[in-house]
């Protein structure tokens, strides 16, 4: 196990059972500094390698990960408590994202010709230089996906990474680093440190040339403040209170199945998860009845059975937060259609998938992110009202629209203030389309993962311009500057007419 540590340890437990799972090393501030020293020493040699050489281990990762999926599925489930099919989403995501960037990094990082001020006389190239050492801070809910898919483009860009995964779910990242080392990645370019933000957070930010953070909006604000003090860049994917709109022409059976996946994947512990479900008044009762019946019939349970539809929450803190939101809503008059209780008979952290109606502004779960298997249903009367309701939040991460008319769906999507909007899907269409950027608006974050920006955010753009000796910015010898100003003006107007500028 390759965690920079002076010897302290912390025991993590399995959410399914509460039994001990592993004893992990814990890092100190000095350990973080040592990790940065190793990363910087390795980064210079790594960045000097041709991009075509850097991509090789990551091209191999795709098949290696799929071939050994059983190993990593067990690890992800054991440390998070999620259902096996939801763990598979992480494996497929890492395989697909790594392949996308490994194939495209050589082109994205290649020098690009840019138009110079004077045709022929000015030659300009845009170069992409690595930031140096990237601090990567990833959460517990999707430890494989979020840990690996942010590290891969940073490494391909020529950086080294000092990674702080959540200690509860560090095993999946550590397993992947070992696999990549077997596939040819220099081990020192990806350092791992473990510990609480209060203990190692300052050291982690102090050593970074760039910070990539996925987590709460509160945590993201602190990261942004510290990054601003040091004038370094950061990207932040933060919280969400994501809406789903079911229009009056939607296929209700299709929408019900889509809502189950969108609301209850990973027990709702997904930043893209749907927590607000708006249904047209003309189909509200029919949808609510079908949806609640399907939710009540969902199979919950621990273990590696593929038929399980929802697993456990990951921590006692999350169980307490979900319980508090639901109890508060019910005490203030919300109506329970399905779920609404913990299930200690299944395991210490299980909570039933829960559907509520009659949720009002004075209830905690109305506006605040629950991050659990809870969704509130609301009726709406028109497309304009649906958009207004969807946008009535400080967040803007993900949204979903369900309709038989794709043109209508796209028109509504363009009016919703969210970084991704899926039509007739909850989150997967946008998330898995790696060529398109993904991230949040408003309080849901800064920057984007995926697409060109997902790699180029880890680089500094450098412009190199060379000027021919026969044409410069000063007048030739003997030419008065006033006359030279006229020549330049005439030349620039001619270039405009010829579309040379």
N, C-alpha and C positions, 0 to 999 in steps of 0.2 A: 504494500500500500504506500503510495507516494504522496504523502501530505507533509508539508514542512511543519515540524513540531519539535518542541523541546522535551516532550515526554508526557505531558498531561493528556488525559483521555476523557471521553464522554461516552456513556452507554446510550445507544438508541434502541427503541423497542418497535416491534411489529404492530402496526395499527389493527390488523385482523384479530390479534390475540392479546396484546399488551405484554407479551413475553419478550425478553431480551433478544435483539437481533444481531448487534455488533458492538464492539468497543472501538471507537474511532479516536485518532489523535486530535488534539485541540491545539491551535496555534496561538502564540503570543504576538505582541506588536513587533518584537525582535525577530520572530519567525517570519513575519510578513516581509520585513526588510530583507531578510536572507533570501526569501523567495524572489523578491525583485532583483536582487543581485544575480541570482542564477539565471533568471529570465533575461536580463539585459546582456549577460555574457553570451547567452545562446542566440539572442535575437540578431546580432550583427552578422553572424555567419549564416543564419537562416535567411535573412533578407538579401544576402549576396547571392544566394542560389537563384538560378533562372526560375521563373514562374512555372515553366513546364516540368521542372523537377519537384517544386514544392507541392504540386497537385497530386503527385502519384499516390501517396498513402490514402488520400481522401477519395480518389477514384476507386481504390480497392475497398474502401470502407463500405460502399453500397452493398456489394455481394457478401462481404464478410459478416456484416450486421444481420442480413437476412438469413444467411446460413446458420448463424448462431443465435437466432431469435429466441429460442427456448431459454437459454441462459439469462439473457437480459430481460425477458418478460418476467421471469421469476423474481429477479432483483427489483425491478420497478414495482411489481405488485407487493413484494414483501416490505418495501420501505415506504410506500404510499398508501396501500390499502385499496387501490383502485381495482376495478374489474379487469379481467384479462383482455377483453376486446378494447378497452380504453388504453391499456398499456401498449397494445399493438399499434394504436394510432401514433404513439411516440416513436416506436421503432420505424414505422413507415415514414414518418416525418423526417427523422434524422437521415435515413437512407436517401430519400428523395432530395432533401435540401443539400446534403453534402455532394451528391452527384451534380446537382444544378451548378453549384459554385465551382466545383473542380473542373467542370467542362467550360465554364465561362470566364473564369479568372484570367487566363492568358489574354483574352481579348479586352476585358474590362480594365486590366492593368497596363496594357500596352501603351506606349507613347502615342499621342494623337496630334496630328497636324491641325493647327488652328490658323485662321486667316490673319495675316499680318497687316500692319497699317499701310504699307506700300507693297503692291503685288510684285513678286519676284525679288524685290530688294529686301523685304523683311520676311524672314522665315521663323515661324513660331511653333513650338511643341509644348503640349501639356503633358507633364509627367505626373505619376502617382507615387508618392513616397509613403512608406509605412509610418504610422504615428510613433511607434516604438514599443512600449509595453502597455497593453490594454488591461484595465481592471474589469473583470466580468463578475457581476453579482446576480445570482439566479435563485429563484424561489423553490419551494418544496412541492408545488402542485404538479408540475410537468418537468421533473428533474432531468430526464434524458433529452427531451425536445429543447427546452430552453437553455440547458447547459451546453449542449453540443452544437446546435444550429447557430448560436451566436459566436461560439469560439471558432468554428470552421472558417467563416469568411475573414475573421480577424487574423488568423494564422496564414491563410492563403495570401493575404495582402502583405505579408512579410513581417508581421508583428509577433511578439511573444505575448502570452496571456498569463496573468495571475488571477485565478478563478476562486471565488468564494461561493460555493454552493451552500444551500441550507444544510446544516449538519445532519438533520434527520434523513435527508435524501441524497447524500453524497456518494453512495455506493455506485449508482448508475454512471455518474461521470467518471469515477475512478476506474470502473471496468472498461469504459470506452477509451480512456487514455492508454490503458494497458493494451487494448486491441490495436489502437493506432500505432503504438510503439512497435508491436509485432509486424505491422504493415509498413514500417519504415519512417515513421515520424520521430524526429529527435525528441526524447522525453522532456528535456529541460525547457523547451519552448512553451510548455503548458504546465504551469505550477498550480498546485491546489493548496489553499489555506482554509482552515475551519475554525469557527468561533463566533461569538456574539458580536454584533455591531458595536456595542459599547466597549468591547475589549480590543477589537482590531480594526474597527471602521476607519478611524483617523489614519492609521498607518497604511491602510489599503488605498485610501484616496490620495494621501500625500505622495505615494510612489508612482501614481498612474500618469500616463500621457493622454489617456482617454478613458472614459468610464461608460460601460454598457450595463444598464440596470433594468431588471424586470421585477416588479413588486408593487407595493401599495403607493397610492398617490402621496400619502404623508411621507413615506420614505423617499420617493422621487423628488419631492421638493427640497429635502435636505441634501440629497446628492447634487441637485442643480445649484444650490447655494454654494456648496463647497467647491464644485467645479468652476463656478464663476469667479470665486476668489483667486483661483490659480490660473484662470484664463485657459482652461483646457475644455475640450468638447465633451459632450455626453449625449447618449440616447437613452430614453426612458419609456418603457412600456408599463403603464400604470393601471389603475382600477377601471372598472366599467359597471354600469347599471343598464345592461343592454336590452333594447326593445325588439320585439317581434310583432309584425303587423300581419294579421290574417284578413284579407279583403273579402268582400262579399261573393266574389267569383272563384275563390280558392277551392281546390279539391280538399275537402275536410279530412278525409282519411289520410291523405298524403301529409297534410299540415299537422295532424295529430302525431303521426310517426316522427315527423321532423322535429316537432316541439319536444318530444320525449328525449331525443338525442341532444337537442340544443340546450335543454334545461338541466339534464341529469347526467351527461357525460362526466366521468370522474366525480360523481356525487355533487355536481354543480361547482366544483372547485376549479374553475376555468375562467380566465380573465375575459374570454369571449362568450361565456355562458349567458343564456337568456334568463333574465329575472323579471322582466315586465312583458306581459303578453296581451296585446291589444287586438280584439276581435270585433269585426263589424257586427252591429247590433242585430242585423237580420239573421245572422248565423251563430250568434253568441251562445244561445242555450244549447244548440245542437253540438257545437264544438266543445263546450264545457262538459257536457254529459259524456261524450266519447273520450275526451282527453282524460277526465277524472277516472273513468272506468279502466282505461289502459294503464294509468299510473298505479291504481290500486292493485292491478294484476302483475306489476313488475316483479321480477325475481331478484331478491337481494341475497347477498351471502359472501362469505370469505372464500379464499382458495382460488384454484386455477381452473375452475370449470368454465368453459366457454359459454355456457348457457346463462350465466349470471348477467343480469342487465345493469346492476349498479352495485358498487362495492362500498367500502367504508370511507368515512372522513379520515383525515390523516392525523389530526391532533385533538387533544382534549380542548384546547383553546377554540378550535374551529367548531367543535360540537357545542360548546357553551355559547358561542356567538349565534349559531343557527337556532338553538333552543330559545335564546333570549328574544330574537327577532320574531319567531313564530308565537311565542307566549304573549309578547307585547301586542301583536296584531290581534290575537284572539281576545285578549282582555279588553281591547278597545273596539270590538264589534265586528271584526272580519269573520267571514264564513269559511269553514274548512270543508273542502271538497274531497281531499285525499291526504293521507299521511298525517303529519303533525306530531310525531312522537319518536323518541329514541327507541332503539331496538337492542338492548343489552343482551337479549337472548341469542343474537347473532354474533356479537362481538362488542368490545367496550366503546367503540366509536361510531356505531351504525346509527343513522337517522333516516327515517322513511322519506321517500320523495313526496313532496308536499305541494298541494295546489290550494290557493286561497282566492276568494273573491271579496269585494267590499273593502279593499285596502285603501285607506285614506291618508292624507298628508300628515296627520299627527302620529302615524305609526312609523317605527324605526325602519322597517324594511321597505317603506314606500320609496325613499330616495337614497338610502345608504346601501352600499354593496353588502349583500349577505354572504356571498361566496360559499354557497351550500345548495342542497337540493330543494330549493324553495322558489316558487314562481307565483306571481299575482296576476290574475286575469282581470281585464278591464274592457268594457264595451266602448265602441266609438261609432259615430253616425256618418262621417264623411272622410274622404281622403285628406282634406285639409286638416280636420281635427286629428286624424291619426298622425300626421307629420308633426303637428304642434305638440301632441303628447309625447311622441318619440324624442323630440328635441328638448323637452322640459326636464333637463338634467344637467349637472355640471360635467358629466362624462360624455365621451364621444369615441368609444373604441370600436364596437361592432353593432350591427343591426341586421334584421332579417325581414324580408317581405315575401308574402305568399299570395300568388294570384295566377289565374289561368292566362292572363294577358301580359306577356313579357314586356311589351312596350310601356304599358301602364306601370308595371313594376320598376322598370328602369327609370321612368320619370319620377316616381316617388323616391327611389333610392337616391337620386341626385339632389333631393331636397333634405335628406336626413344628414345631420352633422355628425358623421361617424367615419372613422378611418377606413373601415370595410363595411360593405353592405352586401349581403347574400340574398339572392332571389330564389325562392323555393328550396332553400337549404339554410341551416342555422348558422354555421360558421365554416364548414369544411371547404366550400368552393373557393373562397377567398384565401383562407389560410394555406391550403395546399397548392395554390397557384404561385409558385416561387418566383416567377418572372415579374410579378406585380408587387409593389410595396405594401407593407402591412404595418399599421401602427395607429396611434390614437390622436384625436383632436381634443381640444379643451383640456380638462383635467385628467385626460387619459394618456397624456404623454407628449414626448418630443421625439422627432426622428422616426425612421422606419427601418424595420428588418425586411428581408427579402428584396428581390429585384436588384438592379444595379446599386441602388442606394445602400442596400444591406451590406455590401462589400466596400463601397467607396467611402462610407462613413468612417472607416478605419484607416483612411489615407489622408495625406495632405496633398492638395493640388499644387504643383509647381510649374510656373511658366518659364520657359527658356526661349528667348528671342534673340536672333542674330541679325545684324544689319550689314548690308553690302557697303563696301567702302565708297562706291561711286554715287550713292544717294543717301544723304543723312538728313539731320534736322537743322543743321546750320547751313547758311548760304555758301556756295562755292567762293573761293578766293576772288576778291574784286567785285563781287555782286553786292550792292547795297541791301541792307535788311528790308527796307521798304519795298524794293522791287522783288525781293525774294518772297515777301508776304503775298504779293500779287500772284507770283508763279504758283505758290502753294495753294492759294485759293482757287485758281483756275484748274489746277490739277485735281483737287478734291472734287470740284463740281463735275469735271469730266468723268472721274471715277464713279460718281453717283449715277450719271446718265448711262454709263456702260455697265452699271450694276456690279462694279468691282468693290463696292463697300456697302 
